[in-house]
């Protein structure tokens, strides 16, 4: 590999199809292409070895998840973006339409020790992360 995935900051984003994650339970708004993708600048994608449409593992101090990659020129190098409000397919969820598409829950990466000093609120953006290509290991045959 040899390419350093260090030094990236994770930010969230919203999609024009909904104004908040509660709208993910409306079937008409969750259909179509997968919107739960990690956006990465082309320079970072080249440096890390990520391909558009391939999977990446995103790891913070508190968690790790896998998401498809969208290489874009809409982000500056050093920043990656994952939309909030996905990954609602957890046990006990009663949001039938919202569970169907799955997706990555960005909250699993939010650092519970990071706060905005001025307000005391949780810091939801600018989470330091490591991003690397995700290669699924073959399943062992019985």
N, CA, C and O atoms as CSV, one atom per row, in Angstrom:
chain,resi,resn,atom,element,x,y,z
A,1,UNK,N,N,0.848,-1.176,0.000
A,1,UNK,CA,C,0.000,0.000,0.000
A,1,UNK,C,C,0.895,1.242,0.000
A,1,UNK,O,O,0.965,1.927,-1.020
A,2,UNK,N,N,1.578,1.557,1.098
A,2,UNK,CA,C,2.510,2.653,1.107
A,2,UNK,C,C,1.897,4.040,1.084
A,2,UNK,O,O,2.621,5.023,1.244
A,3,UNK,N,N,0.607,4.156,0.895
A,3,UNK,CA,C,-0.042,5.460,0.826
A,3,UNK,C,C,-0.635,5.800,2.180
A,3,UNK,O,O,-1.313,4.974,2.791
A,4,UNK,N,N,-0.382,7.013,2.649
A,4,UNK,CA,C,-0.857,7.387,3.975
A,4,UNK,C,C,-2.306,7.836,3.952
A,4,UNK,O,O,-2.631,8.806,3.267
A,5,UNK,N,N,-3.199,7.154,4.687
A,5,UNK,CA,C,-4.598,7.564,4.754
A,5,UNK,C,C,-4.850,8.542,5.897
A,5,UNK,O,O,-5.998,8.896,6.164
A,6,UNK,N,N,-3.783,8.987,6.578
A,6,UNK,CA,C,-3.930,9.828,7.765
A,6,UNK,C,C,-4.330,11.252,7.386
A,6,UNK,O,O,-4.224,11.675,6.235
A,7,UNK,N,N,-4.796,11.970,8.408
A,7,UNK,CA,C,-5.012,13.399,8.257
A,7,UNK,C,C,-6.296,13.820,7.585
A,7,UNK,O,O,-6.364,14.937,7.073
A,8,UNK,N,N,-7.313,12.990,7.561
A,8,UNK,CA,C,-8.579,13.371,6.949
A,8,UNK,C,C,-9.583,13.787,8.014
A,8,UNK,O,O,-9.585,13.248,9.120
A,9,UNK,N,N,-10.431,14.742,7.677
A,9,UNK,CA,C,-11.496,15.185,8.564
A,9,UNK,C,C,-12.833,14.832,7.936
A,9,UNK,O,O,-13.077,15.120,6.764
A,10,UNK,N,N,-13.703,14.204,8.732
A,10,UNK,CA,C,-15.025,13.804,8.268
A,10,UNK,C,C,-16.037,14.902,8.568
A,10,UNK,O,O,-16.134,15.379,9.699
A,11,UNK,N,N,-16.789,15.299,7.541
A,11,UNK,CA,C,-17.903,16.223,7.713
A,11,UNK,C,C,-19.170,15.536,7.205
A,11,UNK,O,O,-19.098,14.586,6.425
A,12,UNK,N,N,-20.312,16.015,7.644
A,12,UNK,CA,C,-21.583,15.470,7.173
A,12,UNK,C,C,-22.071,16.224,5.947
A,12,UNK,O,O,-21.390,17.116,5.441
A,13,UNK,N,N,-23.235,15.863,5.483
A,13,UNK,CA,C,-23.881,16.611,4.407
A,13,UNK,C,C,-25.343,16.203,4.339
A,13,UNK,O,O,-25.738,15.150,4.838
A,14,UNK,N,N,-26.124,17.051,3.719
A,14,UNK,CA,C,-27.535,16.754,3.490
A,14,UNK,C,C,-27.765,16.655,2.001
A,14,UNK,O,O,-27.015,17.212,1.199
A,15,UNK,N,N,-28.796,15.951,1.649
A,15,UNK,CA,C,-29.171,15.756,0.257
A,15,UNK,C,C,-30.396,16.615,-0.033
A,15,UNK,O,O,-31.227,16.827,0.851
A,16,UNK,N,N,-30.513,17.099,-1.235
A,16,UNK,CA,C,-31.646,17.950,-1.590
A,16,UNK,C,C,-32.989,17.243,-1.517
A,16,UNK,O,O,-34.026,17.904,-1.473
A,17,UNK,N,N,-32.996,15.910,-1.502
A,17,UNK,CA,C,-34.264,15.168,-1.485
A,17,UNK,C,C,-34.986,15.211,-0.156
A,17,UNK,O,O,-36.182,14.924,-0.101
A,18,UNK,N,N,-34.301,15.557,0.910
A,18,UNK,CA,C,-34.961,15.638,2.208
A,18,UNK,C,C,-34.259,16.699,3.038
A,18,UNK,O,O,-33.094,17.025,2.813
A,19,UNK,N,N,-34.988,17.218,3.985
A,19,UNK,CA,C,-34.404,18.246,4.838
A,19,UNK,C,C,-33.940,17.674,6.170
A,19,UNK,O,O,-33.238,18.353,6.919
A,20,UNK,N,N,-34.311,16.461,6.472
A,20,UNK,CA,C,-33.882,15.831,7.710
A,20,UNK,C,C,-34.029,14.320,7.595
A,20,UNK,O,O,-34.710,13.821,6.699
A,21,UNK,N,N,-33.392,13.599,8.501
A,21,UNK,CA,C,-33.390,12.145,8.375
A,21,UNK,C,C,-34.760,11.516,8.602
A,21,UNK,O,O,-34.989,10.385,8.172
A,22,UNK,N,N,-35.679,12.220,9.267
A,22,UNK,CA,C,-37.003,11.622,9.464
A,22,UNK,C,C,-37.709,11.405,8.134
A,22,UNK,O,O,-38.622,10.583,8.051
A,23,UNK,N,N,-37.307,12.121,7.100
A,23,UNK,CA,C,-37.927,11.966,5.785
A,23,UNK,C,C,-37.472,10.693,5.075
A,23,UNK,O,O,-37.998,10.345,4.018
A,24,UNK,N,N,-36.489,9.997,5.661
A,24,UNK,CA,C,-36.017,8.743,5.075
A,24,UNK,C,C,-37.062,7.646,5.182
A,24,UNK,O,O,-36.908,6.598,4.556
A,25,UNK,N,N,-38.111,7.852,5.947
A,25,UNK,CA,C,-39.136,6.817,6.064
A,25,UNK,C,C,-40.261,7.026,5.060
A,25,UNK,O,O,-41.302,6.378,5.161
A,26,UNK,N,N,-40.072,7.913,4.099
A,26,UNK,CA,C,-41.036,8.110,3.021
A,26,UNK,C,C,-40.518,7.360,1.799
A,26,UNK,O,O,-39.497,7.749,1.232
A,27,UNK,N,N,-41.202,6.287,1.378
A,27,UNK,CA,C,-40.698,5.445,0.284
A,27,UNK,C,C,-40.326,6.230,-0.972
A,27,UNK,O,O,-39.333,5.906,-1.624
A,28,UNK,N,N,-41.094,7.241,-1.317
A,28,UNK,CA,C,-40.801,8.010,-2.533
A,28,UNK,C,C,-39.465,8.741,-2.444
A,28,UNK,O,O,-38.842,9.009,-3.471
A,29,UNK,N,N,-39.017,9.065,-1.243
A,29,UNK,CA,C,-37.781,9.825,-1.098
A,29,UNK,C,C,-36.537,8.960,-0.921
A,29,UNK,O,O,-35.424,9.447,-1.115
A,30,UNK,N,N,-36.700,7.690,-0.559
A,30,UNK,CA,C,-35.517,6.838,-0.383
A,30,UNK,C,C,-35.240,5.951,-1.592
A,30,UNK,O,O,-34.212,5.276,-1.641
A,31,UNK,N,N,-36.140,5.946,-2.560
A,31,UNK,CA,C,-35.892,5.100,-3.730
A,31,UNK,C,C,-34.830,5.742,-4.628
A,31,UNK,O,O,-34.509,6.922,-4.486
A,32,UNK,N,N,-34.310,4.965,-5.524
A,32,UNK,CA,C,-33.305,5.477,-6.452
A,32,UNK,C,C,-31.900,5.087,-6.036
A,32,UNK,O,O,-31.699,4.135,-5.282
A,33,UNK,N,N,-30.939,5.833,-6.536
A,33,UNK,CA,C,-29.520,5.511,-6.311
A,33,UNK,C,C,-29.150,5.626,-4.838
A,33,UNK,O,O,-29.821,6.312,-4.066
A,34,UNK,N,N,-28.098,4.961,-4.470
A,34,UNK,CA,C,-27.590,4.996,-3.095
A,34,UNK,C,C,-27.000,6.374,-2.816
A,34,UNK,O,O,-26.088,6.819,-3.513
A,35,UNK,N,N,-27.522,7.040,-1.804
A,35,UNK,CA,C,-27.010,8.356,-1.428
A,35,UNK,C,C,-26.110,8.297,-0.197
A,35,UNK,O,O,-25.506,9.301,0.183
A,36,UNK,N,N,-26.021,7.130,0.419
A,36,UNK,CA,C,-25.167,6.953,1.589
A,36,UNK,C,C,-23.772,6.563,1.121
A,36,UNK,O,O,-23.337,5.424,1.287
A,37,UNK,N,N,-23.081,7.536,0.532
A,37,UNK,CA,C,-21.746,7.289,-0.009
A,37,UNK,C,C,-20.753,8.263,0.605
A,37,UNK,O,O,-21.109,9.384,0.969
A,38,UNK,N,N,-19.511,7.826,0.716
A,38,UNK,CA,C,-18.437,8.670,1.215
A,38,UNK,C,C,-17.869,9.464,0.044
A,38,UNK,O,O,-17.323,8.890,-0.898
A,39,UNK,N,N,-18.000,10.778,0.109
A,39,UNK,CA,C,-17.398,11.620,-0.923
A,39,UNK,C,C,-15.942,11.895,-0.549
A,39,UNK,O,O,-15.627,12.213,0.598
A,40,UNK,N,N,-15.063,11.764,-1.546
A,40,UNK,CA,C,-13.624,11.931,-1.365
A,40,UNK,C,C,-13.100,12.738,-2.544
A,40,UNK,O,O,-13.519,12.507,-3.678
A,41,UNK,N,N,-12.196,13.676,-2.301
A,41,UNK,CA,C,-11.593,14.437,-3.403
A,41,UNK,C,C,-10.763,13.501,-4.270
A,41,UNK,O,O,-10.281,12.469,-3.803
A,42,UNK,N,N,-10.602,13.865,-5.519
A,42,UNK,CA,C,-9.839,12.992,-6.423
A,42,UNK,C,C,-8.388,12.880,-5.983
A,42,UNK,O,O,-7.791,11.814,-6.135
A,43,UNK,N,N,-7.800,13.939,-5.442
A,43,UNK,CA,C,-6.400,13.847,-5.013
A,43,UNK,C,C,-6.251,12.897,-3.824
A,43,UNK,O,O,-5.294,12.124,-3.770
A,44,UNK,N,N,-7.199,12.947,-2.858
A,44,UNK,CA,C,-7.142,12.013,-1.734
A,44,UNK,C,C,-7.418,10.589,-2.198
A,44,UNK,O,O,-6.770,9.651,-1.736
A,45,UNK,N,N,-8.373,10.419,-3.106
A,45,UNK,CA,C,-8.682,9.075,-3.618
A,45,UNK,C,C,-7.452,8.477,-4.296
A,45,UNK,O,O,-7.141,7.305,-4.088
A,46,UNK,N,N,-6.756,9.265,-5.098
A,46,UNK,CA,C,-5.540,8.768,-5.757
A,46,UNK,C,C,-4.459,8.432,-4.747
A,46,UNK,O,O,-3.792,7.404,-4.865
A,47,UNK,N,N,-4.282,9.297,-3.749
A,47,UNK,CA,C,-3.244,9.096,-2.731
A,47,UNK,C,C,-3.502,7.835,-1.907
A,47,UNK,O,O,-2.571,7.096,-1.587
A,48,UNK,N,N,-4.776,7.590,-1.562
A,48,UNK,CA,C,-5.134,6.464,-0.698
A,48,UNK,C,C,-5.324,5.172,-1.490
A,48,UNK,O,O,-5.166,4.079,-0.945
A,49,UNK,N,N,-5.665,5.295,-2.777
A,49,UNK,CA,C,-5.925,4.117,-3.596
A,49,UNK,C,C,-7.385,3.727,-3.619
A,49,UNK,O,O,-7.718,2.543,-3.673
A,50,UNK,N,N,-8.274,4.737,-3.577
A,50,UNK,CA,C,-9.724,4.495,-3.623
A,50,UNK,C,C,-10.240,4.676,-5.034
A,50,UNK,O,O,-9.825,5.596,-5.740
A,51,UNK,N,N,-11.140,3.806,-5.445
A,51,UNK,CA,C,-11.776,3.909,-6.752
A,51,UNK,C,C,-13.230,4.309,-6.592
A,51,UNK,O,O,-13.891,3.899,-5.639
A,52,UNK,N,N,-13.727,5.108,-7.521
A,52,UNK,CA,C,-15.131,5.510,-7.539
A,52,UNK,C,C,-16.000,4.253,-7.600
A,52,UNK,O,O,-15.817,3.407,-8.476
A,53,UNK,N,N,-16.943,4.135,-6.667
A,53,UNK,CA,C,-17.841,2.977,-6.626
A,53,UNK,C,C,-17.350,1.822,-5.775
A,53,UNK,O,O,-18.130,0.936,-5.426
A,54,UNK,N,N,-16.064,1.817,-5.434
A,54,UNK,CA,C,-15.526,0.766,-4.571
A,54,UNK,C,C,-15.867,1.092,-3.117
A,54,UNK,O,O,-16.383,2.170,-2.821
A,55,UNK,N,N,-15.580,0.170,-2.229
A,55,UNK,CA,C,-15.866,0.375,-0.811
A,55,UNK,C,C,-14.636,0.888,-0.076
A,55,UNK,O,O,-13.499,0.564,-0.419
A,56,UNK,N,N,-14.901,1.706,0.957
A,56,UNK,CA,C,-13.833,2.208,1.816
A,56,UNK,C,C,-14.202,1.952,3.270
A,56,UNK,O,O,-15.376,1.973,3.640
A,57,UNK,N,N,-13.186,1.711,4.085
A,57,UNK,CA,C,-13.386,1.624,5.529
A,57,UNK,C,C,-13.006,2.984,6.103
A,57,UNK,O,O,-11.926,3.511,5.835
A,58,UNK,N,N,-13.931,3.547,6.908
A,58,UNK,CA,C,-13.715,4.826,7.569
A,58,UNK,C,C,-13.617,4.524,9.056
A,58,UNK,O,O,-14.523,3.916,9.625
A,59,UNK,N,N,-12.523,4.944,9.693
A,59,UNK,CA,C,-12.307,4.632,11.101
A,59,UNK,C,C,-11.971,5.902,11.867
A,59,UNK,O,O,-11.102,6.678,11.469
A,60,UNK,N,N,-12.679,6.098,12.976
A,60,UNK,CA,C,-12.389,7.202,13.889
A,60,UNK,C,C,-11.908,6.603,15.215
A,60,UNK,O,O,-11.728,5.390,15.323
A,61,UNK,N,N,-11.705,7.441,16.200
A,61,UNK,CA,C,-11.281,6.960,17.509
A,61,UNK,C,C,-12.311,6.015,18.122
A,61,UNK,O,O,-11.953,5.129,18.898
A,62,UNK,N,N,-13.596,6.198,17.777
A,62,UNK,CA,C,-14.655,5.455,18.455
A,62,UNK,C,C,-15.330,4.369,17.628
A,62,UNK,O,O,-16.093,3.573,18.176
A,63,UNK,N,N,-15.074,4.314,16.335
A,63,UNK,CA,C,-15.768,3.309,15.537
A,63,UNK,C,C,-15.240,3.198,14.127
A,63,UNK,O,O,-14.340,3.930,13.713
A,64,UNK,N,N,-15.825,2.258,13.396
A,64,UNK,CA,C,-15.415,1.996,12.029
A,64,UNK,C,C,-16.630,1.525,11.244
A,64,UNK,O,O,-17.485,0.815,11.773
A,65,UNK,N,N,-16.700,1.922,9.988
A,65,UNK,CA,C,-17.778,1.456,9.123
A,65,UNK,C,C,-17.299,1.428,7.686
A,65,UNK,O,O,-16.226,1.937,7.360
A,66,UNK,N,N,-18.109,0.827,6.836
A,66,UNK,CA,C,-17.776,0.686,5.419
A,66,UNK,C,C,-18.837,1.387,4.602
A,66,UNK,O,O,-20.028,1.279,4.893
A,67,UNK,N,N,-18.404,2.112,3.571
A,67,UNK,CA,C,-19.336,2.818,2.681
A,67,UNK,C,C,-18.759,2.849,1.269
A,67,UNK,O,O,-17.542,2.805,1.091
A,68,UNK,N,N,-19.641,2.927,0.260
A,68,UNK,CA,C,-19.150,3.094,-1.107
A,68,UNK,C,C,-18.534,4.475,-1.284
A,68,UNK,O,O,-18.888,5.414,-0.570
A,69,UNK,N,N,-17.620,4.597,-2.227
A,69,UNK,CA,C,-16.878,5.832,-2.471
A,69,UNK,C,C,-17.437,6.563,-3.691
A,69,UNK,O,O,-17.747,5.958,-4.718
A,70,UNK,N,N,-17.553,7.868,-3.546
A,70,UNK,CA,C,-17.854,8.751,-4.682
A,70,UNK,C,C,-16.705,9.742,-4.779
A,70,UNK,O,O,-16.536,10.594,-3.906
A,71,UNK,N,N,-15.918,9.631,-5.837
A,71,UNK,CA,C,-14.819,10.564,-6.057
A,71,UNK,C,C,-15.414,11.823,-6.670
A,71,UNK,O,O,-16.160,11.754,-7.646
A,72,UNK,N,N,-15.077,12.978,-6.090
A,72,UNK,CA,C,-15.688,14.234,-6.516
A,72,UNK,C,C,-14.688,15.377,-6.448
A,72,UNK,O,O,-13.705,15.316,-5.710
A,73,UNK,N,N,-14.947,16.404,-7.216
A,73,UNK,CA,C,-14.148,17.628,-7.152
A,73,UNK,C,C,-14.825,18.656,-6.247
A,73,UNK,O,O,-14.354,19.789,-6.139
A,74,UNK,N,N,-15.931,18.270,-5.592
A,74,UNK,CA,C,-16.690,19.191,-4.740
A,74,UNK,C,C,-16.092,19.359,-3.348
A,74,UNK,O,O,-16.552,20.206,-2.582
A,75,UNK,N,N,-15.087,18.576,-3.009
A,75,UNK,CA,C,-14.449,18.667,-1.698
A,75,UNK,C,C,-12.992,19.050,-1.846
A,75,UNK,O,O,-12.331,18.699,-2.823
A,76,UNK,N,N,-12.506,19.781,-0.849
A,76,UNK,CA,C,-11.082,20.088,-0.854
A,76,UNK,C,C,-10.311,18.886,-0.309
A,76,UNK,O,O,-10.864,18.103,0.463
A,77,UNK,N,N,-9.058,18.730,-0.693
A,77,UNK,CA,C,-8.251,17.639,-0.159
A,77,UNK,C,C,-8.182,17.721,1.363
A,77,UNK,O,O,-8.123,18.807,1.941
A,78,UNK,N,N,-8.191,16.547,1.999
A,78,UNK,CA,C,-8.112,16.486,3.444
A,78,UNK,C,C,-9.462,16.384,4.131
A,78,UNK,O,O,-9.532,16.213,5.348
A,79,UNK,N,N,-10.551,16.490,3.343
A,79,UNK,CA,C,-11.904,16.425,3.886
A,79,UNK,C,C,-12.668,15.325,3.163
A,79,UNK,O,O,-12.608,15.222,1.938
A,80,UNK,N,N,-13.387,14.504,3.923
A,80,UNK,CA,C,-14.291,13.510,3.355
A,80,UNK,C,C,-15.678,13.776,3.920
A,80,UNK,O,O,-15.808,14.338,5.007
A,81,UNK,N,N,-16.714,13.376,3.191
A,81,UNK,CA,C,-18.079,13.690,3.603
A,81,UNK,C,C,-18.977,12.465,3.524
A,81,UNK,O,O,-18.999,11.750,2.522
A,82,UNK,N,N,-19.719,12.242,4.606
A,82,UNK,CA,C,-20.672,11.143,4.699
A,82,UNK,C,C,-21.991,11.727,5.193
A,82,UNK,O,O,-22.010,12.410,6.217
A,83,UNK,N,N,-23.099,11.475,4.485
A,83,UNK,CA,C,-24.361,12.080,4.913
A,83,UNK,C,C,-24.881,11.473,6.215
A,83,UNK,O,O,-24.642,10.301,6.508
A,84,UNK,N,N,-25.580,12.273,6.975
A,84,UNK,CA,C,-26.179,11.785,8.218
A,84,UNK,C,C,-27.528,11.141,7.912
A,84,UNK,O,O,-28.087,11.332,6.832
A,85,UNK,N,N,-28.033,10.391,8.854
A,85,UNK,CA,C,-29.387,9.863,8.760
A,85,UNK,C,C,-29.545,8.508,8.119
A,85,UNK,O,O,-30.673,8.048,7.945
A,86,UNK,N,N,-28.451,7.842,7.756
A,86,UNK,CA,C,-28.536,6.504,7.170
A,86,UNK,C,C,-28.135,5.476,8.201
A,86,UNK,O,O,-27.780,5.822,9.328
A,87,UNK,N,N,-28.188,4.223,7.824
A,87,UNK,CA,C,-27.821,3.150,8.739
A,87,UNK,C,C,-28.905,2.905,9.773
A,87,UNK,O,O,-28.619,2.610,10.934
A,88,UNK,N,N,-30.145,3.030,9.342
A,88,UNK,CA,C,-31.280,2.871,10.254
A,88,UNK,C,C,-31.782,1.436,10.317
A,88,UNK,O,O,-32.853,1.173,10.865
A,89,UNK,N,N,-31.016,0.513,9.760
A,89,UNK,CA,C,-31.418,-0.892,9.735
A,89,UNK,C,C,-30.913,-1.633,10.976
A,89,UNK,O,O,-30.375,-2.736,10.882
A,90,UNK,N,N,-31.098,-1.006,12.134
A,90,UNK,CA,C,-30.694,-1.616,13.390
A,90,UNK,C,C,-31.872,-2.355,14.017
A,90,UNK,O,O,-33.032,-2.045,13.746
A,91,UNK,N,N,-31.560,-3.322,14.846
A,91,UNK,CA,C,-32.606,-4.096,15.509
A,91,UNK,C,C,-33.490,-3.185,16.348
A,91,UNK,O,O,-32.998,-2.321,17.073
A,92,UNK,N,N,-34.782,-3.384,16.244
A,92,UNK,CA,C,-35.738,-2.596,17.009
A,92,UNK,C,C,-36.279,-1.389,16.270
A,92,UNK,O,O,-37.259,-0.787,16.709
A,93,UNK,N,N,-35.651,-1.017,15.143
A,93,UNK,CA,C,-36.142,0.126,14.376
A,93,UNK,C,C,-37.472,-0.224,13.724
A,93,UNK,O,O,-37.626,-1.305,13.156
A,94,UNK,N,N,-38.425,0.684,13.807
A,94,UNK,CA,C,-39.737,0.466,13.210
A,94,UNK,C,C,-39.931,1.312,11.954
A,94,UNK,O,O,-41.050,1.440,11.457
A,95,UNK,N,N,-38.854,1.885,11.445
A,95,UNK,CA,C,-38.910,2.718,10.257
A,95,UNK,C,C,-38.733,1.840,9.024
A,95,UNK,O,O,-37.628,1.711,8.496
A,96,UNK,N,N,-39.822,1.241,8.573
A,96,UNK,CA,C,-39.767,0.227,7.526
A,96,UNK,C,C,-39.066,0.716,6.259
A,96,UNK,O,O,-38.139,0.062,5.782
A,97,UNK,N,N,-39.489,1.844,5.712
A,97,UNK,CA,C,-38.884,2.346,4.475
A,97,UNK,C,C,-37.444,2.778,4.702
A,97,UNK,O,O,-36.596,2.563,3.836
A,98,UNK,N,N,-37.152,3.380,5.840
A,98,UNK,CA,C,-35.807,3.872,6.127
A,98,UNK,C,C,-34.816,2.728,6.334
A,98,UNK,O,O,-33.624,2.897,6.078
A,99,UNK,N,N,-35.284,1.577,6.790
A,99,UNK,CA,C,-34.406,0.429,7.002
A,99,UNK,C,C,-33.963,-0.207,5.694
A,99,UNK,O,O,-32.856,-0.738,5.599
A,100,UNK,N,N,-34.820,-0.154,4.694
A,100,UNK,CA,C,-34.597,-0.882,3.443
A,100,UNK,C,C,-33.274,-0.553,2.749
A,100,UNK,O,O,-32.554,-1.482,2.382
A,101,UNK,N,N,-32.915,0.721,2.549
A,101,UNK,CA,C,-31.683,0.992,1.818
A,101,UNK,C,C,-30.408,0.745,2.615
A,101,UNK,O,O,-29.322,0.714,2.035
A,102,UNK,N,N,-30.513,0.570,3.928
A,102,UNK,CA,C,-29.305,0.347,4.736
A,102,UNK,C,C,-28.472,1.602,4.809
A,102,UNK,O,O,-28.965,2.655,5.212
A,103,UNK,N,N,-27.235,1.504,4.431
A,103,UNK,CA,C,-26.347,2.668,4.453
A,103,UNK,C,C,-25.491,2.700,5.699
A,103,UNK,O,O,-25.642,1.877,6.603
A,104,UNK,N,N,-24.593,3.662,5.731
A,104,UNK,CA,C,-23.636,3.806,6.820
A,104,UNK,C,C,-24.121,4.865,7.801
A,104,UNK,O,O,-24.518,5.958,7.397
A,105,UNK,N,N,-24.088,4.541,9.080
A,105,UNK,CA,C,-24.509,5.470,10.121
A,105,UNK,C,C,-23.309,6.299,10.569
A,105,UNK,O,O,-22.466,5.820,11.328
A,106,UNK,N,N,-23.237,7.545,10.097
A,106,UNK,CA,C,-22.111,8.427,10.415
A,106,UNK,C,C,-21.980,8.675,11.909
A,106,UNK,O,O,-20.891,8.999,12.384
A,107,UNK,N,N,-23.065,8.528,12.657
A,107,UNK,CA,C,-23.001,8.738,14.104
A,107,UNK,C,C,-22.068,7.745,14.780
A,107,UNK,O,O,-21.550,8.019,15.863
A,108,UNK,N,N,-21.851,6.597,14.156
A,108,UNK,CA,C,-20.956,5.593,14.738
A,108,UNK,C,C,-19.509,6.072,14.766
A,108,UNK,O,O,-18.669,5.460,15.427
A,109,UNK,N,N,-19.207,7.163,14.054
A,109,UNK,CA,C,-17.846,7.696,13.999
A,109,UNK,C,C,-17.671,8.947,14.845
A,109,UNK,O,O,-16.543,9.390,15.063
A,110,UNK,N,N,-18.770,9.523,15.325
A,110,UNK,CA,C,-18.717,10.769,16.079
A,110,UNK,C,C,-18.050,10.533,17.434
A,110,UNK,O,O,-18.451,9.647,18.189
A,111,UNK,N,N,-17.041,11.325,17.725
A,111,UNK,CA,C,-16.260,11.170,18.949
A,111,UNK,C,C,-17.013,11.745,20.143
A,111,UNK,O,O,-17.304,12.940,20.182
A,112,UNK,N,N,-17.325,10.901,21.105
A,112,UNK,CA,C,-18.088,11.334,22.276
A,112,UNK,C,C,-17.266,12.192,23.247
A,112,UNK,O,O,-17.807,12.700,24.229
A,113,UNK,N,N,-15.995,12.353,22.986
A,113,UNK,CA,C,-15.142,13.204,23.832
A,113,UNK,C,C,-14.894,14.583,23.220
A,113,UNK,O,O,-14.262,15.435,23.845
A,114,UNK,N,N,-15.388,14.803,22.008
A,114,UNK,CA,C,-15.107,16.064,21.312
A,114,UNK,C,C,-16.303,17.008,21.444
A,114,UNK,O,O,-17.409,16.694,21.004
A,115,UNK,N,N,-16.063,18.157,22.050
A,115,UNK,CA,C,-17.115,19.157,22.271
A,115,UNK,C,C,-16.674,20.511,21.755
A,115,UNK,O,O,-15.484,20.822,21.704
A,116,UNK,N,N,-17.664,21.315,21.372
A,116,UNK,CA,C,-17.417,22.709,21.037
A,116,UNK,C,C,-17.240,23.444,22.362
A,116,UNK,O,O,-18.167,23.489,23.171
A,117,UNK,N,N,-16.070,24.018,22.592
A,117,UNK,CA,C,-15.783,24.634,23.883
A,117,UNK,C,C,-16.709,25.799,24.204
A,117,UNK,O,O,-17.102,25.973,25.358
A,118,UNK,N,N,-17.061,26.593,23.213
A,118,UNK,CA,C,-17.883,27.782,23.465
A,118,UNK,C,C,-19.305,27.422,23.892
A,118,UNK,O,O,-19.856,28.052,24.795
A,119,UNK,N,N,-19.903,26.416,23.254
A,119,UNK,CA,C,-21.301,26.094,23.539
A,119,UNK,C,C,-21.482,24.862,24.424
A,119,UNK,O,O,-22.536,24.699,25.039
A,120,UNK,N,N,-20.484,24.006,24.497
A,120,UNK,CA,C,-20.611,22.761,25.236
A,120,UNK,C,C,-21.352,21.679,24.460
A,120,UNK,O,O,-21.608,20.598,24.991
A,121,UNK,N,N,-21.700,21.965,23.199
A,121,UNK,CA,C,-22.411,21.001,22.350
A,121,UNK,C,C,-21.442,19.973,21.780
A,121,UNK,O,O,-20.245,20.228,21.649
A,122,UNK,N,N,-21.978,18.821,21.449
A,122,UNK,CA,C,-21.168,17.798,20.795
A,122,UNK,C,C,-20.677,18.317,19.453
A,122,UNK,O,O,-21.424,18.971,18.726
A,123,UNK,N,N,-19.429,18.029,19.123
A,123,UNK,CA,C,-18.860,18.407,17.826
A,123,UNK,C,C,-19.169,17.298,16.836
A,123,UNK,O,O,-18.631,16.196,16.941
A,124,UNK,N,N,-20.038,17.589,15.872
A,124,UNK,CA,C,-20.482,16.577,14.920
A,124,UNK,C,C,-19.717,16.618,13.607
A,124,UNK,O,O,-19.851,15.705,12.793
A,125,UNK,N,N,-18.923,17.647,13.384
A,125,UNK,CA,C,-18.183,17.796,12.139
A,125,UNK,C,C,-16.704,17.959,12.434
A,125,UNK,O,O,-16.319,18.415,13.511
A,126,UNK,N,N,-15.887,17.585,11.476
A,126,UNK,CA,C,-14.444,17.698,11.651
A,126,UNK,C,C,-13.864,16.566,12.471
A,126,UNK,O,O,-12.872,16.751,13.175
A,127,UNK,N,N,-14.476,15.392,12.387
A,127,UNK,CA,C,-13.993,14.216,13.113
A,127,UNK,C,C,-12.763,13.653,12.398
A,127,UNK,O,O,-12.844,13.325,11.214
A,128,UNK,N,N,-11.633,13.536,13.087
A,128,UNK,CA,C,-10.464,12.925,12.450
A,128,UNK,C,C,-10.733,11.457,12.126
A,128,UNK,O,O,-11.208,10.703,12.976
A,129,UNK,N,N,-10.429,11.063,10.902
A,129,UNK,CA,C,-10.654,9.685,10.466
A,129,UNK,C,C,-9.487,9.185,9.624
A,129,UNK,O,O,-8.704,9.957,9.070
A,130,UNK,N,N,-9.407,7.867,9.553
A,130,UNK,CA,C,-8.516,7.174,8.624
A,130,UNK,C,C,-9.424,6.518,7.599
A,130,UNK,O,O,-10.402,5.865,7.964
A,131,UNK,N,N,-9.113,6.684,6.328
A,131,UNK,CA,C,-9.898,6.081,5.252
A,131,UNK,C,C,-8.966,5.185,4.448
A,131,UNK,O,O,-7.860,5.583,4.082
A,132,UNK,N,N,-9.431,3.972,4.180
A,132,UNK,CA,C,-8.611,3.038,3.423
A,132,UNK,C,C,-9.511,2.161,2.559
A,132,UNK,O,O,-10.691,1.990,2.864
A,133,UNK,N,N,-8.962,1.608,1.487
A,133,UNK,CA,C,-9.768,0.698,0.670
A,133,UNK,C,C,-10.252,-0.474,1.519
A,133,UNK,O,O,-9.515,-0.988,2.361
A,134,UNK,N,N,-11.497,-0.890,1.291
A,134,UNK,CA,C,-12.047,-2.034,2.016
A,134,UNK,C,C,-12.048,-3.223,1.076
A,134,UNK,O,O,-12.680,-3.207,0.020
A,135,UNK,N,N,-11.338,-4.234,1.479
A,135,UNK,CA,C,-11.300,-5.477,0.719
A,135,UNK,C,C,-11.893,-6.539,1.620
A,135,UNK,O,O,-11.331,-6.872,2.664
A,136,UNK,N,N,-13.026,-7.064,1.210
A,136,UNK,CA,C,-13.699,-8.080,2.007
A,136,UNK,C,C,-12.950,-9.401,1.886
A,136,UNK,O,O,-12.627,-9.860,0.791
A,137,UNK,N,N,-12.686,-9.995,3.042
A,137,UNK,CA,C,-12.018,-11.283,3.047
A,137,UNK,C,C,-12.968,-12.358,2.558
A,137,UNK,O,O,-14.152,-12.335,2.895
A,138,UNK,N,N,-12.471,-13.301,1.768
A,138,UNK,CA,C,-13.351,-14.383,1.307
A,138,UNK,C,C,-13.887,-15.182,2.488
A,138,UNK,O,O,-13.193,-15.398,3.481
A,139,UNK,N,N,-15.130,-15.613,2.357
A,139,UNK,CA,C,-15.709,-16.424,3.418
A,139,UNK,C,C,-15.126,-17.826,3.371
A,139,UNK,O,O,-14.885,-18.388,2.303
A,140,UNK,N,N,-14.910,-18.365,4.545
A,140,UNK,CA,C,-14.361,-19.712,4.653
A,140,UNK,C,C,-15.456,-20.725,4.409
A,140,UNK,O,O,-16.532,-20.642,5.002
A,141,UNK,N,N,-15.189,-21.670,3.548
A,141,UNK,CA,C,-16.159,-22.739,3.267
A,141,UNK,C,C,-16.099,-23.778,4.356
A,141,UNK,O,O,-15.028,-24.101,4.869
A,142,UNK,N,N,-17.264,-24.302,4.708
A,142,UNK,CA,C,-17.323,-25.317,5.787
A,142,UNK,C,C,-16.881,-26.659,5.291
A,142,UNK,O,O,-16.865,-27.625,6.054
